[in-house]
Amino acid sequence: MRYSVSGANSSAIEPASGAVQSVLGRNIPTGREFWLRWITFGSSATYGDLMLYDATAGATVGSGTKKISLPAILAGGPGHYNLGAPGLKFISGCCAALEASGSIGIGVVAGGGYEE
């Protein structure tokens, strides 16, 4: 069965020198798959891509599978991407890190899609 899922980050999104954090505020339940269809985020005030990983929240950057780098936007502006069907597949967690220094605050990155 498919279930709609959406959420926002519950930890600050850190630079690549830190850990990946969940876009949805939680990991993917064991035995399920999550398909990301959209993501929206605010600026970190530092130029650099938002990198998405299939990894468990809190893992070091590079320990999961890198799925995509979303081009950063200039300080102060939002970013929003719609991903074509079926979306990007995640099985551990839909997590993010910044390519550059800085951070994105709690609740400023959100995404949605479906689990099956």
Secondary structure, DSSP 8 states (H G I E B T S, - for coil): --EEEEEE-SS-B-BTTSB-EESSSS---TT--EEEEEEEE---SS---EEEEES-TT-BTTSSEEEEEE----TT--EEEE--TT-EEESS-EEEEESSSS-B-TTSEEEEEEE-
